[in-house]
């Protein structure tokens, strides 16, 4: 937006030409995102505390978490503000990809906000029912797939997704309905995976920052003819503007970590986890890197699989032996290590390190083809 507003003044002030460069605008958006977090973070923490909008800790969770009862939640509003405002200012809002990803984040942010409101204000146990969240995620998935198909920005790859490690390899879904179902799956799975991972101070925010760094790099590369040609990946003309969103999101996650690091002053809540997960999934969809998302968000995948395996093993043992057994001490996976005696900070840092390893692995796919 600023680039368009400042266009008439560039002949008089040459330094304004910096706004033409994606790298400058991405860096500026990350810095502004951090500043927004530092300025408005204390205000949001104080307001949520005054309104007594606190986290409710379940009886079945680790006993060490009971002391977190009442910690202000719904802090994900800070991440949304710190991401959307810099994006609106520094990105080209006529870019279809920017409009899609901003809508995705705000849409699921509203759903998460209502869920947190029901749990924290109305004291409704469980909050918004899962089927309603799935309906909201499905609506988002249908809208994204419709806009992608209508725009035809990908040409012959419109109904496809690219496969990492293989040169010019893609999976073609052929039919719009099948493609839309795939998009719904990606959005729902990513949004719910981040929601499941958000169980320890700083865990989800740190992993999101790592994942967004990877997709920021991919956005920049995919939007440049020379880089994409050199690395033998598809050139996506509109992708480069997504670098600005990714940079703002990265700054928002780091800024949120200032208040969410152990001991957390605030939790992101569903307003943060559902919106952040949807944004991450949407970014992968727009870059045609849905399969690579499994590697980039490897820790999110591990957390989700631990829950699925726990439920399946519980049902299997109950049916076979009459007495249900646990595969893990507790799911999601981070709670398993907590119950094994690991301090919370150790679990978080080690999961971050695993996330960094997944991120590095995902970047190597551009040369291993």
C-alpha positions as CSV (number, residue, x, y, z in Angstrom):
1,X,0.0,0.0,0.0
2,X,2.7,2.5,1.0
3,X,4.6,1.8,-2.3
4,X,1.5,3.0,-4.3
5,X,0.9,6.0,-2.0
6,X,4.5,7.1,-2.3
7,X,4.8,6.6,-6.1
8,X,4.2,10.3,-7.0
9,X,7.0,11.4,-4.6
10,X,9.8,9.1,-5.9
11,X,10.9,11.7,-8.5
12,X,11.7,14.1,-5.7
13,X,13.0,11.7,-3.0
14,X,15.1,9.0,-4.5
15,X,15.4,7.0,-1.3
16,X,11.7,6.2,-1.7
17,X,12.6,3.9,-4.5
18,X,13.6,1.4,-1.8
19,X,10.0,0.5,-1.5
20,X,10.2,-1.1,-5.0
21,X,12.4,-3.9,-3.5
22,X,10.8,-6.9,-1.9
23,X,13.7,-7.4,0.4
24,X,13.4,-3.9,1.8
25,X,9.7,-4.1,2.3
26,X,10.0,-7.6,3.9
27,X,12.6,-6.3,6.4
28,X,10.5,-3.3,7.2
29,X,7.4,-5.4,7.8
30,X,9.3,-7.7,10.2
31,X,10.7,-4.7,12.1
32,X,7.2,-3.0,12.3
33,X,5.7,-6.3,13.4
34,X,8.1,-6.6,16.3
35,X,7.5,-3.0,17.3
36,X,3.7,-3.6,17.2
37,X,4.2,-6.6,19.4
38,X,6.4,-4.7,21.9
39,X,4.0,-1.7,22.1
40,X,0.7,-3.4,22.2
41,X,1.7,-6.6,23.9
42,X,1.7,-5.2,27.5
43,X,-1.6,-3.4,26.7
44,X,-3.3,-6.7,25.6
45,X,-1.9,-8.6,28.6
46,X,-3.1,-6.0,31.0
47,X,-6.6,-5.8,29.4
48,X,-7.1,-9.5,29.3
49,X,-6.0,-9.7,33.0
50,X,-8.5,-7.0,33.9
51,X,-11.3,-8.8,32.0
52,X,-10.3,-12.1,33.7
53,X,-10.0,-13.9,30.4
54,X,-7.8,-16.6,31.6
55,X,-6.8,-20.1,30.5
56,X,-8.7,-23.0,32.0
57,X,-6.4,-26.0,32.7
58,X,-8.0,-29.4,32.3
59,X,-7.9,-31.9,35.1
60,X,-6.3,-34.6,32.9
61,X,-3.3,-32.4,31.9
62,X,0.1,-32.6,33.6
63,X,0.0,-31.5,37.3
64,X,2.8,-29.0,36.6
65,X,0.4,-27.0,34.4
66,X,-2.2,-26.4,37.1
67,X,-0.2,-23.3,38.2
68,X,-0.9,-21.8,34.8
69,X,-4.6,-21.6,35.6
70,X,-5.9,-18.1,34.9
71,X,-3.0,-17.0,32.7
72,X,-4.5,-14.5,30.1
73,X,-5.4,-16.2,26.9
74,X,-6.5,-15.0,23.4
75,X,-3.1,-13.5,23.0
76,X,-3.1,-14.7,19.4
77,X,-4.9,-11.4,18.6
78,X,-1.4,-9.8,19.0
79,X,0.1,-12.1,16.3
80,X,-2.8,-11.3,13.9
81,X,-2.4,-7.5,14.4
82,X,1.4,-7.7,14.2
83,X,1.1,-9.7,10.9
84,X,-1.8,-8.1,9.1
85,X,-1.0,-4.4,9.8
86,X,2.6,-4.5,8.3
87,X,1.3,-6.6,5.4
88,X,-1.4,-4.0,4.6
89,X,1.2,-1.3,4.7
90,X,4.1,-2.9,2.8
91,X,2.6,-5.5,0.5
92,X,0.8,-4.9,-2.8
93,X,-2.9,-5.3,-1.8
94,X,-3.9,-5.8,-5.4
95,X,-2.0,-9.1,-5.3
96,X,-4.4,-12.0,-5.2
97,X,-2.2,-14.1,-3.0
98,X,-1.9,-11.4,-0.3
99,X,-5.7,-10.9,-0.2
100,X,-6.2,-14.7,0.1
101,X,-3.7,-15.2,2.9
102,X,-4.8,-12.2,4.9
103,X,-8.4,-13.4,4.6
104,X,-7.4,-16.9,5.7
105,X,-5.7,-15.6,8.8
106,X,-8.5,-13.2,9.8
107,X,-11.3,-15.8,9.0
108,X,-9.9,-18.5,11.2
109,X,-8.9,-15.9,13.8
110,X,-12.6,-14.9,14.1
111,X,-13.5,-18.6,14.6
112,X,-10.7,-19.1,17.2
113,X,-11.8,-15.9,18.9
114,X,-15.3,-17.1,19.3
115,X,-14.1,-20.5,20.5
116,X,-11.9,-18.8,23.2
117,X,-14.8,-16.5,24.1
118,X,-17.1,-19.5,24.7
119,X,-14.4,-21.2,26.9
120,X,-13.0,-18.2,28.8
121,X,-16.0,-15.8,29.1
122,X,-19.1,-18.0,28.8
123,X,-17.3,-20.8,30.7
124,X,-18.6,-23.4,28.2
125,X,-16.5,-26.5,28.5
126,X,-14.9,-27.5,25.2
127,X,-15.8,-24.2,23.5
128,X,-17.0,-24.3,19.9
129,X,-17.8,-27.8,18.8
130,X,-15.3,-29.5,16.5
131,X,-17.8,-29.9,13.6
132,X,-18.3,-26.2,13.5
133,X,-14.6,-25.5,13.3
134,X,-14.4,-28.1,10.5
135,X,-17.2,-26.4,8.6
136,X,-15.4,-23.0,8.9
137,X,-12.1,-24.7,7.7
138,X,-14.0,-26.3,4.8
139,X,-15.6,-23.0,3.7
140,X,-12.1,-21.5,3.7
141,X,-10.7,-24.4,1.7
142,X,-13.5,-24.1,-0.9
143,X,-13.0,-20.4,-1.2
144,X,-9.2,-20.7,-1.7
145,X,-9.5,-23.5,-4.3
146,X,-12.2,-21.5,-6.1
147,X,-10.0,-18.4,-6.3
148,X,-7.0,-20.4,-7.5
149,X,-9.0,-22.1,-10.2
150,X,-10.6,-18.9,-11.4
151,X,-7.4,-17.0,-11.5
152,X,-5.6,-19.6,-13.5
153,X,-2.3,-18.0,-12.4
154,X,-0.6,-21.4,-12.3
155,X,-1.5,-22.4,-15.9
156,X,-1.3,-26.1,-16.5
157,X,-0.4,-26.7,-12.8
158,X,-3.6,-25.1,-11.4
159,X,-4.9,-28.5,-10.2
160,X,-1.5,-29.8,-9.2
161,X,0.9,-29.8,-6.3
162,X,4.7,-30.2,-6.6
163,X,6.6,-33.1,-5.1
164,X,9.9,-32.3,-3.3
165,X,13.2,-34.1,-4.1
166,X,12.0,-34.9,-7.7
167,X,12.7,-32.6,-10.7
168,X,9.6,-31.2,-12.3
169,X,7.4,-33.8,-10.5
170,X,3.9,-33.0,-9.6
171,X,0.6,-34.6,-8.6
172,X,-2.3,-33.7,-10.7
173,X,-5.8,-33.9,-9.2
174,X,-7.5,-33.4,-12.6
175,X,-10.9,-32.5,-11.2
176,X,-11.8,-29.3,-9.3
177,X,-13.8,-31.2,-6.7
178,X,-10.9,-33.5,-5.8
179,X,-8.5,-30.5,-5.7
180,X,-10.9,-28.6,-3.4
181,X,-11.1,-31.6,-1.1
182,X,-7.3,-31.7,-1.0
183,X,-7.1,-27.9,-0.1
184,X,-9.7,-28.4,2.6
185,X,-7.6,-31.2,4.0
186,X,-4.4,-29.1,4.0
187,X,-6.1,-26.1,5.7
188,X,-7.9,-28.2,8.3
189,X,-4.9,-30.4,9.1
190,X,-2.4,-27.5,9.5
191,X,-4.8,-25.4,11.5
192,X,-5.6,-28.3,13.9
193,X,-1.9,-29.4,14.1
194,X,-0.8,-26.0,15.3
195,X,-3.7,-26.0,17.8
196,X,-2.6,-29.4,19.2
197,X,1.0,-28.2,19.4
198,X,0.2,-25.1,21.4
199,X,0.5,-26.7,24.8
200,X,3.8,-25.4,26.3
201,X,5.1,-21.9,26.8
202,X,6.7,-20.7,23.5
203,X,6.5,-24.0,21.7
204,X,4.0,-23.3,18.9
205,X,5.2,-19.7,18.4
206,X,8.8,-20.7,18.0
207,X,8.0,-23.5,15.5
208,X,5.7,-21.2,13.5
209,X,8.6,-18.6,13.3
210,X,10.9,-21.4,12.0
211,X,8.3,-22.6,9.4
212,X,7.6,-19.1,8.2
213,X,11.3,-18.4,7.7
214,X,11.4,-21.4,5.3
215,X,8.3,-20.3,3.4
216,X,9.5,-16.7,3.3
217,X,12.6,-17.9,1.5
218,X,10.6,-20.1,-0.9
219,X,8.2,-17.2,-1.6
220,X,11.1,-15.0,-2.6
221,X,12.7,-17.6,-4.8
222,X,9.5,-18.7,-6.5
223,X,8.7,-15.1,-7.4
224,X,12.0,-14.5,-9.2
225,X,12.5,-15.8,-12.7
226,X,16.3,-16.1,-12.3
227,X,16.3,-17.9,-9.0
228,X,13.4,-20.3,-9.8
229,X,15.1,-21.2,-13.1
230,X,18.4,-21.9,-11.5
231,X,16.9,-24.1,-8.9
232,X,14.5,-25.8,-11.3
233,X,11.3,-24.9,-9.5
234,X,8.2,-23.4,-10.9
235,X,8.1,-19.6,-11.3
236,X,5.0,-18.2,-9.7
237,X,4.7,-14.5,-10.6
238,X,2.6,-13.4,-7.6
239,X,4.6,-15.4,-5.0
240,X,7.2,-12.8,-4.2
241,X,4.7,-10.5,-2.3
242,X,4.1,-13.4,0.1
243,X,7.7,-12.8,1.4
244,X,6.3,-9.7,3.1
245,X,3.5,-11.6,4.8
246,X,6.0,-14.3,5.9
247,X,8.4,-11.7,7.3
248,X,5.6,-9.9,9.2
249,X,4.4,-13.2,10.6
250,X,7.9,-14.1,11.6
251,X,8.2,-10.8,13.5
252,X,4.8,-11.3,15.1
253,X,5.8,-14.7,16.4
254,X,9.1,-13.4,17.8
255,X,7.3,-10.5,19.4
256,X,4.7,-12.8,20.9
257,X,7.5,-15.0,22.3
258,X,8.6,-12.0,24.3
259,X,5.4,-12.5,26.4
260,X,4.9,-16.2,25.8
261,X,8.3,-17.6,26.8
262,X,8.4,-19.5,30.1
263,X,6.9,-18.4,32.4
264,X,4.3,-17.2,30.0
265,X,2.5,-13.9,30.6
266,X,-0.1,-14.8,28.0
267,X,-1.2,-17.7,25.8
268,X,-2.2,-17.4,22.2
269,X,-5.4,-19.4,22.6
270,X,-7.4,-20.8,19.7
271,X,-7.6,-17.3,18.1
272,X,-3.8,-17.6,17.6
273,X,-3.3,-21.3,16.9
274,X,-6.2,-21.7,14.4
275,X,-5.4,-18.5,12.5
276,X,-1.6,-19.2,12.4
277,X,-2.1,-22.8,11.3
278,X,-4.5,-21.7,8.6
279,X,-2.1,-19.0,7.4
280,X,0.8,-21.6,7.3
281,X,-1.4,-24.0,5.4
282,X,-2.6,-21.3,3.0
283,X,1.0,-20.2,2.3
284,X,2.0,-23.7,1.4
285,X,-1.1,-24.0,-0.9
286,X,-0.3,-20.7,-2.7
287,X,3.3,-21.8,-3.3
288,X,2.2,-25.2,-4.4
289,X,4.3,-26.7,-1.6
290,X,1.6,-28.7,0.2
291,X,3.7,-31.9,0.3
292,X,6.8,-30.0,1.4
293,X,4.7,-28.6,4.3
294,X,4.9,-32.1,5.8
295,X,8.7,-31.7,6.2
296,X,8.7,-28.0,7.0
297,X,6.2,-28.5,9.8
298,X,7.6,-31.9,10.8
299,X,7.1,-31.3,14.5
300,X,3.5,-30.3,13.9
301,X,3.1,-33.6,12.1
302,X,4.7,-35.5,14.9
303,X,2.4,-33.9,17.5
304,X,-0.7,-34.7,15.4
305,X,0.4,-38.3,14.7
306,X,1.0,-38.9,18.4
307,X,-2.7,-38.0,19.1
308,X,-4.0,-40.2,16.3
309,X,-1.8,-43.1,17.3
310,X,-2.8,-42.7,21.0
311,X,-6.5,-42.8,20.2
312,X,-6.2,-45.8,17.8
313,X,-4.0,-47.8,20.2
314,X,-6.5,-47.0,23.1
315,X,-9.4,-48.3,21.0
316,X,-7.4,-51.4,19.7
317,X,-6.3,-52.5,23.2
318,X,-9.7,-51.9,24.7
319,X,-11.4,-54.0,22.0
320,X,-8.8,-56.8,22.1
321,X,-7.9,-57.0,25.8
322,X,-11.0,-55.3,27.4
323,X,-8.7,-52.8,29.1
324,X,-7.4,-49.8,27.2
325,X,-3.7,-49.0,27.2
326,X,-1.7,-46.0,26.3
327,X,1.0,-45.9,23.6
328,X,2.3,-42.6,25.1
329,X,2.2,-41.4,28.7
330,X,0.1,-38.6,27.3
331,X,-0.7,-37.0,23.9
332,X,0.2,-34.7,22.2
333,X,3.8,-35.8,22.2
334,X,5.2,-32.8,24.2
335,X,3.2,-34.0,27.3
336,X,4.7,-37.4,27.0
337,X,8.2,-36.0,27.5
338,X,7.0,-33.8,30.3
339,X,5.6,-36.9,32.2
340,X,9.0,-38.6,31.6
341,X,10.5,-35.9,33.8
342,X,11.8,-33.4,31.2
343,X,11.5,-29.8,32.3
344,X,9.1,-27.8,30.1
345,X,11.9,-25.5,28.8
346,X,14.0,-28.6,27.7
347,X,11.0,-30.0,25.8
348,X,10.4,-26.7,24.0
349,X,14.1,-26.0,23.1
350,X,14.6,-29.6,21.8
351,X,11.4,-29.4,19.8
352,X,12.6,-26.1,18.3
353,X,15.9,-27.8,17.4
354,X,14.1,-30.6,15.7
355,X,12.0,-27.9,13.9
356,X,15.2,-26.3,12.7
357,X,16.5,-29.6,11.4
358,X,13.2,-30.1,9.4
359,X,13.5,-26.6,8.1
360,X,17.1,-27.2,6.8
361,X,16.1,-30.5,5.3
362,X,13.2,-28.9,3.5
363,X,15.6,-26.3,2.0
364,X,17.9,-29.0,0.7
365,X,15.1,-30.3,-1.5
366,X,15.7,-27.5,-3.9
367,X,19.1,-28.9,-4.9
368,X,18.5,-32.6,-4.4
369,X,16.5,-33.3,-7.5
